[in-house]
Amino acid sequence: MVGCSKSLPTELALHISCASLICETEFEQQVNHKHLCVTLAVSDKINMVLL
């Protein structure tokens, strides 16, 4: 996730922000990217809760 090192409060927020950015910029594959990014974001959130 190059260029996503913004000052966000948590690593999860950073991941979601970067994933959303990637989804929105990859317009030709927008639907597939959004699905993947949402899946990753949810998985990370679950993992953080479990850890």
TIVO-2410 file (N, C-alpha, C; in nm, 3 decimals):
# residues 51
REC num residu      c1      c2      c3 atome chaine
REC   1      M   0.084  -0.119   0.000     N      A
REC   1      M   0.000   0.000   0.000    CA      A
REC   1      M   0.088   0.125   0.000     C      A
REC   2      V   0.149   0.154  -0.110     N      A
REC   2      V   0.240   0.268  -0.119    CA      A
REC   2      V   0.162   0.399  -0.118     C      A
REC   3      G   0.214   0.496  -0.045     N      A
REC   3      G   0.152   0.628  -0.041    CA      A
REC   3      G   0.031   0.636   0.050     C      A
REC   4      C   0.016   0.540   0.140     N      A
REC   4      C  -0.101   0.540   0.228    CA      A
REC   4      C  -0.063   0.570   0.372     C      A
REC   5      S   0.057   0.619   0.395     N      A
REC   5      S   0.102   0.643   0.532    CA      A
REC   5      S   0.053   0.778   0.583     C      A
REC   6      K  -0.078   0.797   0.588     N      A
REC   6      K  -0.136   0.920   0.641    CA      A
REC   6      K  -0.143   0.910   0.793     C      A
REC   7      S  -0.165   1.023   0.858     N      A
REC   7      S  -0.174   1.023   1.004    CA      A
REC   7      S  -0.313   0.980   1.049     C      A
REC   8      L  -0.336   0.851   1.052     N      A
REC   8      L  -0.464   0.798   1.097    CA      A
REC   8      L  -0.448   0.735   1.234     C      A
REC   9      P  -0.554   0.732   1.313     N      A
REC   9      P  -0.546   0.687   1.452    CA      A
REC   9      P  -0.509   0.540   1.469     C      A
REC  10      T  -0.550   0.454   1.376     N      A
REC  10      T  -0.522   0.312   1.394    CA      A
REC  10      T  -0.479   0.248   1.264     C      A
REC  11      E  -0.417   0.132   1.276     N      A
REC  11      E  -0.372   0.058   1.159    CA      A
REC  11      E  -0.491   0.014   1.075     C      A
REC  12      L  -0.601  -0.021   1.143     N      A
REC  12      L  -0.723  -0.062   1.073    CA      A
REC  12      L  -0.778   0.052   0.989     C      A
REC  13      A  -0.781   0.172   1.046     N      A
REC  13      A  -0.830   0.289   0.973    CA      A
REC  13      A  -0.741   0.314   0.851     C      A
REC  14      L  -0.612   0.297   0.868     N      A
REC  14      L  -0.518   0.315   0.758    CA      A
REC  14      L  -0.547   0.217   0.647     C      A
REC  15      H  -0.568   0.091   0.683     N      A
REC  15      H  -0.595  -0.012   0.582    CA      A
REC  15      H  -0.723   0.017   0.507     C      A
REC  16      I  -0.829   0.053   0.579     N      A
REC  16      I  -0.958   0.082   0.516    CA      A
REC  16      I  -0.944   0.202   0.424     C      A
REC  17      S  -0.873   0.305   0.468     N      A
REC  17      S  -0.854   0.425   0.388    CA      A
REC  17      S  -0.782   0.393   0.258     C      A
REC  18      C  -0.675   0.317   0.267     N      A
REC  18      C  -0.597   0.279   0.149    CA      A
REC  18      C  -0.678   0.190   0.056     C      A
REC  19      A  -0.750   0.095   0.114     N      A
REC  19      A  -0.831   0.004   0.034    CA      A
REC  19      A  -0.938   0.081  -0.042     C      A
REC  20      S  -1.002   0.176   0.026     N      A
REC  20      S  -1.105   0.257  -0.038    CA      A
REC  20      S  -1.046   0.338  -0.152     C      A
REC  21      L  -0.928   0.394  -0.130     N      A
REC  21      L  -0.861   0.472  -0.232    CA      A
REC  21      L  -0.832   0.386  -0.355     C      A
REC  22      I  -0.777   0.267  -0.332     N      A
REC  22      I  -0.746   0.175  -0.442    CA      A
REC  22      I  -0.874   0.138  -0.517     C      A
REC  23      C  -0.981   0.109  -0.443     N      A
REC  23      C  -1.107   0.072  -0.507    CA      A
REC  23      C  -1.158   0.183  -0.596     C      A
REC  24      E  -1.150   0.305  -0.549     N      A
REC  24      E  -1.205   0.417  -0.623    CA      A
REC  24      E  -1.120   0.455  -0.744     C      A
REC  25      T  -0.990   0.429  -0.738     N      A
REC  25      T  -0.903   0.470  -0.848    CA      A
REC  25      T  -0.893   0.364  -0.957     C      A
REC  26      E  -0.912   0.237  -0.922     N      A
REC  26      E  -0.908   0.131  -1.022    CA      A
REC  26      E  -1.047   0.118  -1.085     C      A
REC  27      F  -1.084   0.220  -1.163     N      A
REC  27      F  -1.222   0.230  -1.212    CA      A
REC  27      F  -1.263   0.113  -1.300     C      A
REC  28      E  -1.171   0.063  -1.382     N      A
REC  28      E  -1.206  -0.043  -1.476    CA      A
REC  28      E  -1.247  -0.172  -1.406     C      A
REC  29      Q  -1.192  -0.194  -1.285     N      A
REC  29      Q  -1.226  -0.314  -1.208    CA      A
REC  29      Q  -1.288  -0.274  -1.074     C      A
REC  30      Q  -1.365  -0.167  -1.076     N      A
REC  30      Q  -1.416  -0.106  -0.952    CA      A
REC  30      Q  -1.496  -0.205  -0.867     C      A
REC  31      V  -1.585  -0.279  -0.929     N      A
REC  31      V  -1.670  -0.371  -0.853    CA      A
REC  31      V  -1.586  -0.479  -0.786     C      A
REC  32      N  -1.495  -0.542  -0.861     N      A
REC  32      N  -1.411  -0.648  -0.805    CA      A
REC  32      N  -1.322  -0.594  -0.693     C      A
REC  33      H  -1.265  -0.477  -0.713     N      A
REC  33      H  -1.177  -0.419  -0.612    CA      A
REC  33      H  -1.253  -0.384  -0.485     C      A
REC  34      K  -1.372  -0.327  -0.502     N      A
REC  34      K  -1.452  -0.292  -0.384    CA      A
REC  34      K  -1.485  -0.416  -0.303     C      A
REC  35      H  -1.522  -0.523  -0.371     N      A
REC  35      H  -1.555  -0.647  -0.300    CA      A
REC  35      H  -1.432  -0.697  -0.224     C      A
REC  36      L  -1.317  -0.698  -0.290     N      A
REC  36      L  -1.193  -0.746  -0.227    CA      A
REC  36      L  -1.156  -0.657  -0.109     C      A
REC  37      C  -1.162  -0.526  -0.127     N      A
REC  37      C  -1.123  -0.433  -0.021    CA      A
REC  37      C  -1.214  -0.444   0.100     C      A
REC  38      V  -1.343  -0.457   0.076     N      A
REC  38      V  -1.437  -0.470   0.188    CA      A
REC  38      V  -1.409  -0.599   0.262     C      A
REC  39      T  -1.384  -0.707   0.186     N      A
REC  39      T  -1.353  -0.836   0.248    CA      A
REC  39      T  -1.228  -0.826   0.335     C      A
REC  40      L  -1.124  -0.761   0.283     N      A
REC  40      L  -0.999  -0.745   0.359    CA      A
REC  40      L  -1.022  -0.660   0.484     C      A
REC  41      A  -1.096  -0.553   0.469     N      A
REC  41      A  -1.121  -0.463   0.582    CA      A
REC  41      A  -1.196  -0.536   0.693     C      A
REC  42      V  -1.297  -0.614   0.656     N      A
REC  42      V  -1.374  -0.689   0.755    CA      A
REC  42      V  -1.287  -0.794   0.822     C      A
REC  43      S  -1.206  -0.864   0.742     N      A
REC  43      S  -1.118  -0.967   0.798    CA      A
REC  43      S  -1.020  -0.906   0.898     C      A
REC  44      D  -0.962  -0.792   0.863     N      A
REC  44      D  -0.868  -0.725   0.952    CA      A
REC  44      D  -0.937  -0.683   1.082     C      A
REC  45      K  -1.059  -0.633   1.072     N      A
REC  45      K  -1.132  -0.589   1.191    CA      A
REC  45      K  -1.157  -0.707   1.284     C      A
REC  46      I  -1.197  -0.821   1.226     N      A
REC  46      I  -1.220  -0.941   1.307    CA      A
REC  46      I  -1.089  -0.986   1.372     C      A
REC  47      N  -0.981  -0.986   1.296     N      A
REC  47      N  -0.851  -1.027   1.350    CA      A
REC  47      N  -0.808  -0.937   1.465     C      A
REC  48      M  -0.829  -0.807   1.452     N      A
REC  48      M  -0.789  -0.714   1.558    CA      A
REC  48      M  -0.871  -0.736   1.684     C      A
REC  49      V  -0.998  -0.771   1.667     N      A
REC  49      V  -1.084  -0.797   1.783    CA      A
REC  49      V  -1.037  -0.924   1.854     C      A
REC  50      L  -0.997  -1.024   1.777     N      A
REC  50      L  -0.955  -1.151   1.835    CA      A
REC  50      L  -0.818  -1.141   1.902     C      A
REC  51      L  -0.733  -1.050   1.854     N      A
REC  51      L  -0.597  -1.042   1.909    CA      A
REC  51      L  -0.592  -0.963   2.040     C      A
***
